[in-house]
């Protein structure tokens, strides 16, 4: 297997708005990030993925960009950004920027021109269509509720927006659009950026004719996803991007690709195809979504988690590369979703970290994950800020007459603001995030869960993550070993091996508050064993053949 720095790296995602505020306006900023780089150096991460900091009216917290070559005023200036990347590089930390090129803001100069007239040179930068029988051009639903089309009176046509109506989709069929994107990418790479995380990159190619989707019973609009996810020209576009830009730099690329299977994953990440290094797949974070989508919540099962993770590990083996994550700015907190954020918060947060970081792929840590930060339960919808959450609540409560409390319960479990409450730095007011009033409230548990307390406690989640990151640097097997699931049918234990040359790792994790017995399969033999990491004290002489696991216990043994 080919060695690459991005395979060996651990990535830390910063959601800048919620990370650290330096000037008291209640919004995290670039100078705030600079002030916390030593903390990230101490944790040991190699790469920072920074969510968008470009000029934006902030309809979708920066994922609606009005100028790709400038910095949002709330975050600082281009000089601040230049100082930030310089300070990162001084500490041996690389910077991956968010690339948001499926859509722009409706305040981007291209769109302002595009809507002026049907023969404007920029008209074809976006996807415009006449209405059909006095209605939208097709029946697609936007990802943030409602129609995916917005009527524009100036020219009497509709434009497509797969997200909010302030996020018109770019027309990738137009070679000029693609060239603009490549030029902008080079602009940032020449400034020293070490790669891109590409927002919904598998939506850039739409099926010609934009056919109607099937409307589910009781719904007004249909999912059009099969006509815009992994579309007919997406690989052609990415190969062109690779040829024109990516191949000319030693960088890391990861595509956000909802709706991909491992087969698709290989098409995007097989090095011989010259597209991307890795993708974010969504299968494991959709395990608790029913047929009605994200808000149709059903319990996930360990059997399904094993099946999904194993499928991705095995099918990409030797062909592509996995990205490993349990949470990000769009997902609820991992410890609240997959662990126990009450009595066993610390143990289960460590267990989840072990489970993930010992797999093959590049691990991603979302800010606060290394502290075991949890979901939040705000009392009122007025406390929430996320456009997806607010639109869904309005639609369900006002249009469909559903029970407001029942909808809040869904938000408590799945809402994106769970991940967006401010980073908990210490136990002072607003968790040390700001001297002002935070743009969204801090999770009330910050007095107990914060970075200062975690760094002072040798048994904290922080110090455990630090050790996980160090182990990855010390043992090639963690990066390059092959993965095999063991104890497939155990209802509580997720265990697997990693194999590399003459070494084997056995990774044992208990996904429950029960105390199941782990039994080593008979075909796994060894002469020596070494305990690499565990989230409880373990006796050196303990027999590996039969272990009574404690609640949410994790252990990793190296066998020879």
VOMARMI-675412 format. One record per residue (C-alpha): x, y, z; residue in one letter. Coordinates in Angstrom, 2 decimals, always signed. Layout:
N
[[X,Y,Z],'A'];
...
END
This chain:
560
[[+0.00,+0.00,+0.00],'X'];
[[+1.27,+3.42,-0.95],'X'];
[[+2.28,+5.60,+2.00],'X'];
[[+0.86,+9.12,+2.07],'X'];
[[+1.01,+11.83,+4.75],'X'];
[[-2.75,+12.26,+4.68],'X'];
[[-3.26,+8.58,+5.50],'X'];
[[-1.14,+8.99,+8.62],'X'];
[[-2.68,+12.30,+9.70],'X'];
[[-5.34,+13.05,+12.30],'X'];
[[-7.67,+15.91,+11.32],'X'];
[[-9.37,+18.35,+13.71],'X'];
[[-12.41,+20.24,+12.44],'X'];
[[-12.91,+23.84,+13.55],'X'];
[[-16.33,+25.42,+13.16],'X'];
[[-15.00,+28.98,+13.44],'X'];
[[-18.20,+30.67,+14.58],'X'];
[[-18.25,+28.55,+17.73],'X'];
[[-14.57,+27.96,+18.45],'X'];
[[-13.13,+31.07,+20.16],'X'];
[[-14.10,+34.74,+20.09],'X'];
[[-11.23,+37.22,+20.46],'X'];
[[-13.08,+40.57,+20.32],'X'];
[[-16.21,+40.16,+22.45],'X'];
[[-18.81,+40.27,+19.66],'X'];
[[-20.01,+36.78,+20.58],'X'];
[[-18.79,+35.19,+17.33],'X'];
[[-15.70,+32.99,+17.04],'X'];
[[-13.00,+34.39,+14.75],'X'];
[[-9.57,+33.84,+13.22],'X'];
[[-7.68,+35.55,+16.03],'X'];
[[-9.52,+33.30,+18.43],'X'];
[[-8.24,+30.30,+16.49],'X'];
[[-4.67,+31.67,+16.58],'X'];
[[-4.93,+31.98,+20.38],'X'];
[[-5.77,+28.27,+20.71],'X'];
[[-3.23,+26.72,+18.33],'X'];
[[-1.01,+25.64,+21.22],'X'];
[[-3.94,+23.68,+22.62],'X'];
[[-4.28,+21.82,+19.29],'X'];
[[-0.52,+21.28,+19.13],'X'];
[[-0.73,+19.77,+22.63],'X'];
[[-3.54,+17.45,+21.50],'X'];
[[-1.25,+16.34,+18.66],'X'];
[[-3.40,+16.82,+15.57],'X'];
[[-1.72,+17.16,+12.16],'X'];
[[-4.36,+18.93,+10.10],'X'];
[[-7.07,+21.50,+10.78],'X'];
[[-10.15,+21.42,+8.56],'X'];
[[-11.61,+24.91,+8.82],'X'];
[[-15.29,+25.32,+7.98],'X'];
[[-15.92,+28.30,+5.63],'X'];
[[-14.51,+31.70,+6.57],'X'];
[[-15.15,+33.40,+3.20],'X'];
[[-17.30,+36.51,+2.68],'X'];
[[-20.90,+35.50,+3.23],'X'];
[[-24.27,+36.95,+4.24],'X'];
[[-24.44,+33.95,+6.61],'X'];
[[-27.78,+32.50,+5.60],'X'];
[[-26.30,+29.03,+6.16],'X'];
[[-23.43,+29.99,+8.47],'X'];
[[-20.87,+30.64,+5.76],'X'];
[[-21.87,+27.88,+3.34],'X'];
[[-23.39,+30.64,+1.19],'X'];
[[-20.37,+32.43,-0.25],'X'];
[[-20.54,+35.90,-1.79],'X'];
[[-16.77,+36.29,-2.41],'X'];
[[-14.48,+33.26,-2.62],'X'];
[[-11.32,+35.37,-2.34],'X'];
[[-12.07,+37.37,+0.78],'X'];
[[-12.72,+36.76,+4.50],'X'];
[[-16.02,+37.30,+6.32],'X'];
[[-15.87,+40.52,+8.37],'X'];
[[-17.06,+38.75,+11.53],'X'];
[[-14.07,+36.40,+11.32],'X'];
[[-11.39,+39.01,+10.61],'X'];
[[-9.25,+40.06,+7.66],'X'];
[[-7.09,+38.40,+5.04],'X'];
[[-4.08,+39.52,+7.15],'X'];
[[-5.52,+37.61,+10.12],'X'];
[[-5.97,+34.55,+7.89],'X'];
[[-2.37,+34.81,+6.63],'X'];
[[-1.08,+35.06,+10.19],'X'];
[[-3.22,+32.07,+11.18],'X'];
[[-1.89,+29.75,+8.46],'X'];
[[+1.67,+30.88,+9.21],'X'];
[[+1.19,+30.07,+12.91],'X'];
[[-0.32,+26.68,+12.05],'X'];
[[+2.58,+25.80,+9.77],'X'];
[[+5.08,+26.91,+12.44],'X'];
[[+3.54,+24.27,+14.71],'X'];
[[+3.62,+21.59,+12.04],'X'];
[[-0.15,+21.73,+11.53],'X'];
[[-1.56,+21.77,+7.99],'X'];
[[-4.69,+23.67,+6.93],'X'];
[[-7.54,+22.21,+4.86],'X'];
[[-10.14,+24.75,+3.71],'X'];
[[-13.78,+24.14,+2.90],'X'];
[[-14.53,+24.27,-0.82],'X'];
[[-18.19,+25.14,-1.40],'X'];
[[-18.78,+25.04,-5.14],'X'];
[[-22.12,+23.30,-5.68],'X'];
[[-23.70,+26.70,-5.00],'X'];
[[-22.85,+30.31,-4.15],'X'];
[[-24.74,+32.98,-2.24],'X'];
[[-27.44,+34.87,-4.13],'X'];
[[-25.33,+37.93,-3.19],'X'];
[[-22.34,+36.69,-5.19],'X'];
[[-21.55,+39.07,-8.12],'X'];
[[-22.06,+36.18,-10.59],'X'];
[[-25.63,+35.64,-9.41],'X'];
[[-26.41,+39.35,-9.21],'X'];
[[-25.48,+39.52,-12.91],'X'];
[[-27.16,+36.22,-13.75],'X'];
[[-30.61,+37.33,-12.61],'X'];
[[-30.52,+40.65,-14.50],'X'];
[[-31.59,+39.29,-17.89],'X'];
[[-31.84,+36.08,-19.89],'X'];
[[-29.00,+37.14,-22.19],'X'];
[[-26.60,+38.30,-19.45],'X'];
[[-23.14,+36.69,-19.92],'X'];
[[-23.48,+35.23,-16.38],'X'];
[[-26.98,+33.81,-16.95],'X'];
[[-25.62,+30.36,-17.68],'X'];
[[-23.49,+30.29,-14.51],'X'];
[[-26.63,+29.08,-12.71],'X'];
[[-29.54,+26.73,-13.47],'X'];
[[-32.56,+28.70,-14.72],'X'];
[[-35.79,+27.21,-16.05],'X'];
[[-39.23,+28.50,-17.06],'X'];
[[-42.16,+27.37,-14.89],'X'];
[[-44.36,+24.41,-15.79],'X'];
[[-48.13,+25.02,-15.88],'X'];
[[-47.82,+27.97,-13.54],'X'];
[[-45.69,+25.99,-11.06],'X'];
[[-42.04,+25.14,-10.42],'X'];
[[-40.02,+23.49,-13.24],'X'];
[[-40.05,+20.19,-11.30],'X'];
[[-41.19,+18.81,-7.94],'X'];
[[-37.83,+18.53,-6.14],'X'];
[[-37.68,+19.35,-2.45],'X'];
[[-34.77,+21.44,-1.16],'X'];
[[-32.55,+19.88,+1.52],'X'];
[[-33.73,+22.60,+3.92],'X'];
[[-37.50,+22.00,+3.24],'X'];
[[-39.84,+23.52,+0.62],'X'];
[[-39.32,+23.65,-3.13],'X'];
[[-35.82,+23.52,-4.63],'X'];
[[-36.88,+26.31,-7.03],'X'];
[[-37.28,+30.04,-6.44],'X'];
[[-39.23,+32.27,-8.81],'X'];
[[-37.43,+35.44,-9.86],'X'];
[[-39.67,+38.24,-11.13],'X'];
[[-37.00,+40.10,-13.09],'X'];
[[-36.88,+37.48,-15.85],'X'];
[[-39.98,+35.45,-14.98],'X'];
[[-38.00,+32.23,-14.51],'X'];
[[-37.02,+29.97,-11.63],'X'];
[[-33.51,+29.16,-10.39],'X'];
[[-32.50,+25.89,-8.73],'X'];
[[-31.29,+25.84,-5.11],'X'];
[[-30.79,+22.40,-3.56],'X'];
[[-30.28,+24.14,-0.20],'X'];
[[-31.66,+27.52,+0.92],'X'];
[[-33.14,+29.95,-1.60],'X'];
[[-30.13,+32.18,-0.88],'X'];
[[-27.86,+29.36,-2.18],'X'];
[[-28.42,+29.10,-5.96],'X'];
[[-26.77,+26.06,-7.58],'X'];
[[-23.90,+26.68,-9.97],'X'];
[[-24.20,+25.23,-13.47],'X'];
[[-21.21,+22.89,-13.77],'X'];
[[-22.16,+22.07,-17.36],'X'];
[[-20.74,+25.51,-18.20],'X'];
[[-16.94,+25.20,-18.74],'X'];
[[-16.50,+28.87,-17.69],'X'];
[[-17.91,+28.04,-14.25],'X'];
[[-15.47,+25.18,-13.87],'X'];
[[-12.56,+27.38,-14.90],'X'];
[[-13.58,+30.04,-12.35],'X'];
[[-13.62,+27.36,-9.64],'X'];
[[-10.18,+26.01,-10.61],'X'];
[[-8.68,+29.51,-10.66],'X'];
[[-10.09,+30.18,-7.19],'X'];
[[-8.66,+26.88,-5.89],'X'];
[[-5.22,+27.80,-7.22],'X'];
[[-5.53,+31.20,-5.51],'X'];
[[-5.81,+29.47,-2.10],'X'];
[[-3.29,+26.72,-2.81],'X'];
[[-0.74,+29.33,-3.82],'X'];
[[-1.39,+31.00,-0.46],'X'];
[[-0.24,+27.79,+1.23],'X'];
[[-3.45,+25.84,+1.84],'X'];
[[-2.81,+22.10,+2.26],'X'];
[[-6.03,+20.78,+0.79],'X'];
[[-9.80,+20.99,+0.54],'X'];
[[-12.85,+19.45,+2.13],'X'];
[[-15.37,+19.65,-0.69],'X'];
[[-18.93,+20.44,+0.36],'X'];
[[-21.62,+18.18,-1.24],'X'];
[[-19.25,+17.68,-4.15],'X'];
[[-21.23,+14.71,-5.52],'X'];
[[-24.17,+17.03,-6.27],'X'];
[[-22.42,+19.17,-8.90],'X'];
[[-23.67,+17.10,-11.88],'X'];
[[-27.43,+16.98,-12.48],'X'];
[[-29.25,+14.58,-14.80],'X'];
[[-30.16,+16.49,-18.01],'X'];
[[-33.83,+17.45,-18.17],'X'];
[[-34.04,+17.52,-14.34],'X'];
[[-36.86,+14.91,-14.13],'X'];
[[-39.51,+14.87,-11.39],'X'];
[[-38.97,+12.70,-8.31],'X'];
[[-41.54,+10.44,-6.66],'X'];
[[-43.68,+12.25,-4.08],'X'];
[[-44.20,+10.35,-0.82],'X'];
[[-47.68,+10.18,+0.61],'X'];
[[-48.65,+13.32,+2.55],'X'];
[[-45.71,+15.32,+1.16],'X'];
[[-45.86,+18.28,-1.19],'X'];
[[-42.44,+17.83,-2.81],'X'];
[[-40.27,+14.87,-3.83],'X'];
[[-36.67,+13.93,-3.22],'X'];
[[-34.78,+14.50,-6.46],'X'];
[[-31.60,+12.99,-5.03],'X'];
[[-31.26,+10.25,-7.64],'X'];
[[-31.08,+13.00,-10.27],'X'];
[[-28.43,+15.14,-8.56],'X'];
[[-26.33,+12.83,-6.34],'X'];
[[-23.44,+11.07,-8.12],'X'];
[[-24.74,+12.51,-11.40],'X'];
[[-23.69,+11.54,-14.93],'X'];
[[-20.68,+13.85,-15.28],'X'];
[[-19.44,+14.09,-11.68],'X'];
[[-16.39,+11.87,-12.26],'X'];
[[-15.51,+13.67,-15.46],'X'];
[[-15.63,+17.01,-13.60],'X'];
[[-13.50,+15.74,-10.70],'X'];
[[-10.93,+14.20,-13.05],'X'];
[[-10.72,+17.53,-14.84],'X'];
[[-10.30,+19.32,-11.49],'X'];
[[-7.56,+16.86,-10.57],'X'];
[[-5.79,+17.36,-13.90],'X'];
[[-6.06,+21.16,-13.81],'X'];
[[-5.39,+21.76,-10.11],'X'];
[[-5.10,+18.97,-7.54],'X'];
[[-2.35,+16.93,-9.25],'X'];
[[-0.05,+19.97,-9.23],'X'];
[[+0.14,+20.16,-5.39],'X'];
[[+0.90,+17.72,-2.55],'X'];
[[-2.43,+18.16,-0.82],'X'];
[[-5.25,+16.30,+0.92],'X'];
[[-8.76,+16.16,-0.54],'X'];
[[-11.93,+14.82,+1.01],'X'];
[[-15.32,+14.99,-0.66],'X'];
[[-18.58,+15.24,+1.25],'X'];
[[-20.71,+12.72,-0.65],'X'];
[[-24.13,+11.92,+0.81],'X'];
[[-25.80,+8.86,-0.68],'X'];
[[-22.62,+7.05,-1.80],'X'];
[[-22.13,+3.29,-1.57],'X'];
[[-18.68,+1.69,-1.20],'X'];
[[-18.78,+1.05,-4.96],'X'];
[[-19.21,+4.81,-5.51],'X'];
[[-16.57,+5.44,-2.85],'X'];
[[-14.02,+3.49,-4.89],'X'];
[[-14.84,+5.51,-8.02],'X'];
[[-14.10,+8.73,-6.11],'X'];
[[-10.99,+7.53,-4.22],'X'];
[[-9.16,+4.85,-6.23],'X'];
[[-5.78,+6.57,-6.84],'X'];
[[-5.63,+5.23,-10.41],'X'];
[[-8.77,+7.25,-11.26],'X'];
[[-7.20,+10.60,-10.24],'X'];
[[-10.13,+12.17,-8.39],'X'];
[[-10.09,+12.55,-4.57],'X'];
[[-8.11,+11.07,-1.66],'X'];
[[-11.18,+10.10,+0.38],'X'];
[[-14.87,+10.80,+0.85],'X'];
[[-17.23,+11.30,+3.76],'X'];
[[-19.90,+8.63,+3.41],'X'];
[[-23.13,+8.93,+5.41],'X'];
[[-24.34,+5.35,+5.86],'X'];
[[-23.30,+5.00,+9.51],'X'];
[[-24.76,+8.40,+10.50],'X'];
[[-28.01,+7.57,+8.71],'X'];
[[-28.58,+4.36,+10.69],'X'];
[[-31.03,+6.17,+12.96],'X'];
[[-32.96,+7.73,+10.05],'X'];
[[-36.16,+6.00,+8.88],'X'];
[[-37.60,+5.98,+5.35],'X'];
[[-38.86,+9.57,+5.89],'X'];
[[-35.27,+10.87,+6.19],'X'];
[[-33.26,+12.54,+8.92],'X'];
[[-36.17,+13.57,+11.17],'X'];
[[-37.88,+10.18,+10.92],'X'];
[[-35.87,+8.91,+13.89],'X'];
[[-35.54,+5.23,+14.73],'X'];
[[-33.06,+3.51,+17.08],'X'];
[[-29.77,+2.41,+15.49],'X'];
[[-28.49,-1.08,+16.28],'X'];
[[-24.96,-2.33,+16.91],'X'];
[[-25.54,-5.07,+14.33],'X'];
[[-26.21,-2.41,+11.67],'X'];
[[-23.21,-0.34,+12.77],'X'];
[[-20.93,-3.40,+12.48],'X'];
[[-22.32,-4.25,+9.08],'X'];
[[-21.94,-0.70,+7.73],'X'];
[[-18.46,+0.05,+9.08],'X'];
[[-17.17,-3.40,+8.07],'X'];
[[-18.58,-3.05,+4.56],'X'];
[[-16.70,+0.24,+4.06],'X'];
[[-13.50,-1.09,+5.63],'X'];
[[-13.44,-4.26,+3.50],'X'];
[[-14.71,-2.95,+0.17],'X'];
[[-12.29,+0.00,+0.01],'X'];
[[-9.35,-2.11,+1.22],'X'];
[[-6.47,-1.81,-1.25],'X'];
[[-8.64,+0.24,-3.64],'X'];
[[-9.58,+3.53,-1.98],'X'];
[[-9.28,+5.20,+1.41],'X'];
[[-11.76,+5.76,+4.24],'X'];
[[-12.39,+8.87,+6.26],'X'];
[[-13.37,+8.06,+9.86],'X'];
[[-15.81,+10.27,+11.71],'X'];
[[-18.71,+10.09,+14.16],'X'];
[[-19.60,+13.77,+14.35],'X'];
[[-19.12,+17.13,+12.62],'X'];
[[-20.89,+20.50,+12.34],'X'];
[[-23.95,+18.82,+10.74],'X'];
[[-24.25,+15.85,+13.10],'X'];
[[-25.27,+15.51,+16.75],'X'];
[[-22.57,+14.91,+19.36],'X'];
[[-21.16,+11.36,+19.13],'X'];
[[-21.25,+10.65,+22.87],'X'];
[[-24.95,+11.55,+23.03],'X'];
[[-25.81,+9.53,+19.96],'X'];
[[-23.61,+6.43,+20.10],'X'];
[[-22.50,+6.46,+23.73],'X'];
[[-23.95,+7.34,+27.14],'X'];
[[-23.77,+11.07,+27.87],'X'];
[[-24.90,+10.57,+31.49],'X'];
[[-23.29,+8.20,+34.00],'X'];
[[-20.71,+6.79,+31.57],'X'];
[[-19.98,+9.92,+29.54],'X'];
[[-16.19,+9.77,+30.01],'X'];
[[-15.90,+6.00,+29.51],'X'];
[[-18.14,+5.94,+26.44],'X'];
[[-16.45,+8.97,+24.86],'X'];
[[-13.09,+7.19,+25.20],'X'];
[[-14.57,+3.94,+23.88],'X'];
[[-15.97,+5.67,+20.78],'X'];
[[-12.61,+7.32,+20.12],'X'];
[[-10.89,+3.91,+20.35],'X'];
[[-13.45,+2.22,+18.11],'X'];
[[-12.95,+4.86,+15.40],'X'];
[[-9.22,+5.66,+15.56],'X'];
[[-8.15,+2.03,+15.36],'X'];
[[-9.83,+1.50,+11.98],'X'];
[[-8.19,+1.95,+8.58],'X'];
[[-8.71,+5.47,+7.32],'X'];
[[-8.00,+9.08,+8.30],'X'];
[[-9.69,+10.02,+11.60],'X'];
[[-11.51,+13.32,+12.06],'X'];
[[-12.08,+14.90,+15.47],'X'];
[[-14.81,+17.54,+15.69],'X'];
[[-14.12,+20.42,+18.09],'X'];
[[-15.15,+19.45,+21.63],'X'];
[[-15.26,+15.73,+20.82],'X'];
[[-11.92,+15.42,+22.60],'X'];
[[-13.64,+16.79,+25.73],'X'];
[[-16.69,+14.54,+25.47],'X'];
[[-19.00,+17.50,+24.76],'X'];
[[-22.68,+16.52,+24.58],'X'];
[[-25.93,+17.43,+22.86],'X'];
[[-27.93,+20.34,+24.29],'X'];
[[-31.62,+20.68,+25.19],'X'];
[[-32.65,+24.32,+24.81],'X'];
[[-36.12,+25.01,+26.26],'X'];
[[-37.50,+26.92,+23.26],'X'];
[[-37.21,+26.96,+19.47],'X'];
[[-36.22,+30.63,+19.94],'X'];
[[-32.86,+29.42,+21.33],'X'];
[[-32.00,+27.66,+18.04],'X'];
[[-30.16,+29.27,+15.12],'X'];
[[-29.77,+26.59,+12.43],'X'];
[[-31.73,+27.25,+9.22],'X'];
[[-32.46,+23.54,+8.65],'X'];
[[-33.85,+23.16,+12.19],'X'];
[[-35.92,+26.37,+12.07],'X'];
[[-37.40,+25.57,+8.63],'X'];
[[-38.30,+22.03,+9.69],'X'];
[[-39.95,+23.23,+12.93],'X'];
[[-41.95,+25.90,+11.09],'X'];
[[-43.11,+23.44,+8.43],'X'];
[[-44.05,+20.67,+10.89],'X'];
[[-45.70,+22.87,+13.52],'X'];
[[-47.27,+25.66,+11.46],'X'];
[[-48.11,+23.86,+8.20],'X'];
[[-48.73,+20.29,+9.38],'X'];
[[-49.98,+21.13,+12.90],'X'];
[[-47.63,+18.69,+14.67],'X'];
[[-46.99,+18.86,+18.43],'X'];
[[-44.23,+21.46,+19.14],'X'];
[[-42.78,+19.42,+22.04],'X'];
[[-42.54,+16.29,+19.89],'X'];
[[-40.66,+18.28,+17.25],'X'];
[[-38.31,+19.73,+19.89],'X'];
[[-37.50,+16.17,+21.01],'X'];
[[-36.39,+15.40,+17.43],'X'];
[[-34.22,+18.54,+17.48],'X'];
[[-32.68,+17.52,+20.84],'X'];
[[-31.60,+14.27,+19.22],'X'];
[[-30.69,+15.24,+15.64],'X'];
[[-30.48,+19.06,+15.32],'X'];
[[-27.29,+20.56,+13.88],'X'];
[[-27.04,+23.12,+16.69],'X'];
[[-26.04,+20.28,+19.04],'X'];
[[-22.61,+20.54,+17.41],'X'];
[[-22.61,+24.31,+17.14],'X'];
[[-22.87,+25.44,+20.76],'X'];
[[-19.66,+27.26,+21.72],'X'];
[[-16.48,+25.34,+22.50],'X'];
[[-16.20,+24.89,+26.28],'X'];
[[-12.81,+26.28,+27.28],'X'];
[[-13.22,+26.76,+31.04],'X'];
[[-15.82,+27.19,+33.78],'X'];
[[-16.02,+31.00,+33.59],'X'];
[[-19.07,+32.74,+32.12],'X'];
[[-19.94,+31.56,+28.58],'X'];
[[-17.33,+28.79,+29.05],'X'];
[[-14.48,+31.18,+28.21],'X'];
[[-15.71,+31.33,+24.60],'X'];
[[-16.48,+35.07,+24.64],'X'];
[[-16.55,+38.16,+26.87],'X'];
[[-19.74,+39.23,+25.06],'X'];
[[-23.07,+37.52,+24.40],'X'];
[[-22.54,+34.32,+22.37],'X'];
[[-24.36,+34.05,+19.02],'X'];
[[-25.89,+30.82,+20.35],'X'];
[[-26.07,+29.84,+24.01],'X'];
[[-23.39,+27.71,+25.64],'X'];
[[-24.37,+24.21,+26.75],'X'];
[[-25.20,+24.58,+30.50],'X'];
[[-22.90,+21.65,+31.39],'X'];
[[-19.75,+23.70,+30.60],'X'];
[[-18.83,+24.03,+34.29],'X'];
[[-18.19,+20.31,+34.44],'X'];
[[-17.12,+19.70,+30.82],'X'];
[[-14.38,+22.08,+29.64],'X'];
[[-10.85,+22.10,+28.25],'X'];
[[-9.20,+23.56,+31.36],'X'];
[[-10.59,+20.82,+33.62],'X'];
[[-9.77,+18.15,+31.03],'X'];
[[-6.16,+19.21,+30.64],'X'];
[[-5.67,+19.16,+34.43],'X'];
[[-7.16,+15.66,+34.79],'X'];
[[-4.82,+12.88,+33.58],'X'];
[[-7.84,+10.54,+33.20],'X'];
[[-9.83,+12.92,+30.99],'X'];
[[-11.15,+12.28,+27.50],'X'];
[[-8.62,+14.88,+26.24],'X'];
[[-5.59,+12.94,+27.49],'X'];
[[-7.03,+9.71,+26.14],'X'];
[[-7.45,+11.26,+22.66],'X'];
[[-3.90,+12.58,+22.89],'X'];
[[-2.73,+9.01,+23.46],'X'];
[[-4.83,+7.67,+20.55],'X'];
[[-3.16,+10.22,+18.26],'X'];
[[+0.33,+9.34,+19.54],'X'];
[[-0.29,+5.60,+19.02],'X'];
[[-1.14,+6.25,+15.39],'X'];
[[+2.27,+7.88,+14.91],'X'];
[[+4.09,+5.02,+16.66],'X'];
[[+2.45,+2.00,+15.01],'X'];
[[+2.22,+1.52,+11.24],'X'];
[[-0.33,-1.22,+11.79],'X'];
[[-2.91,+1.35,+12.95],'X'];
[[-2.61,+3.21,+9.66],'X'];
[[-1.86,+0.46,+7.15],'X'];
[[-3.12,-2.80,+8.67],'X'];
[[-6.07,-4.67,+7.15],'X'];
[[-9.33,-4.86,+9.10],'X'];
[[-11.38,-7.93,+9.98],'X'];
[[-14.52,-8.08,+12.10],'X'];
[[-14.70,-10.72,+14.88],'X'];
[[-17.64,-11.74,+17.12],'X'];
[[-20.00,-10.55,+14.41],'X'];
[[-23.19,-11.57,+16.25],'X'];
[[-22.36,-10.29,+19.73],'X'];
[[-25.13,-7.82,+20.70],'X'];
[[-22.87,-5.68,+22.94],'X'];
[[-19.28,-6.05,+21.77],'X'];
[[-17.79,-4.54,+18.62],'X'];
[[-14.40,-6.22,+18.17],'X'];
[[-12.07,-6.41,+15.20],'X'];
[[-8.48,-7.15,+14.28],'X'];
[[-5.93,-5.22,+12.26],'X'];
[[-3.15,-7.17,+10.57],'X'];
[[+0.14,-5.86,+9.17],'X'];
[[+3.23,-7.93,+8.39],'X'];
[[+3.71,-10.22,+11.43],'X'];
[[+1.67,-8.12,+13.86],'X'];
[[-1.97,-8.16,+14.85],'X'];
[[-4.08,-5.72,+16.84],'X'];
[[-7.19,-6.84,+18.66],'X'];
[[-9.61,-3.95,+19.27],'X'];
[[-12.33,-4.68,+21.85],'X'];
[[-15.14,-2.21,+22.53],'X'];
[[-18.28,-2.64,+24.64],'X'];
[[-21.15,-0.54,+23.24],'X'];
[[-23.30,-0.88,+26.36],'X'];
[[-23.70,-0.40,+30.11],'X'];
[[-23.83,-4.22,+30.41],'X'];
[[-20.86,-6.40,+31.37],'X'];
[[-20.57,-8.95,+28.52],'X'];
[[-17.78,-11.51,+28.27],'X'];
[[-15.28,-11.16,+25.43],'X'];
[[-13.88,-14.46,+24.16],'X'];
[[-10.92,-14.43,+21.78],'X'];
[[-11.68,-16.52,+18.66],'X'];
[[-9.63,-19.74,+18.62],'X'];
[[-7.96,-18.99,+15.31],'X'];
[[-6.20,-15.95,+16.80],'X'];
[[-2.96,-17.15,+18.40],'X'];
[[+0.00,-15.24,+19.80],'X'];
[[+3.17,-15.61,+21.83],'X'];
[[+3.29,-12.10,+23.31],'X'];
[[+0.64,-9.48,+23.98],'X'];
[[+0.94,-5.79,+24.79],'X'];
[[-1.91,-3.59,+25.97],'X'];
[[-1.64,-0.38,+23.89],'X'];
[[-4.54,+1.54,+25.41],'X'];
[[-7.60,+1.00,+27.61],'X'];
[[-10.19,+3.25,+29.24],'X'];
[[-10.14,+1.32,+32.55],'X'];
[[-7.22,-0.02,+34.62],'X'];
[[-6.29,-3.50,+33.37],'X'];
[[-4.16,-6.16,+35.07],'X'];
[[-1.08,-7.07,+33.03],'X'];
[[-1.60,-10.79,+33.55],'X'];
[[-5.26,-10.83,+32.53],'X'];
[[-6.09,-13.70,+30.17],'X'];
[[-7.11,-12.42,+26.76],'X'];
[[-9.15,-15.55,+26.06],'X'];
[[-11.95,-14.53,+28.38],'X'];
[[-12.54,-10.97,+29.63],'X'];
[[-15.53,-9.72,+31.58],'X'];
[[-15.89,-6.22,+30.11],'X'];
[[-16.98,-3.25,+32.18],'X'];
[[-19.61,-0.74,+30.92],'X'];
[[-18.40,+1.00,+27.74],'X'];
[[-14.95,-0.57,+28.13],'X'];
[[-12.34,-0.36,+25.35],'X'];
[[-9.01,-2.16,+25.02],'X'];
[[-6.46,-2.52,+22.25],'X'];
[[-3.88,-5.32,+22.35],'X'];
[[-0.91,-5.78,+20.07],'X'];
[[-0.15,-9.46,+19.48],'X'];
[[+2.93,-11.15,+18.08],'X'];
END
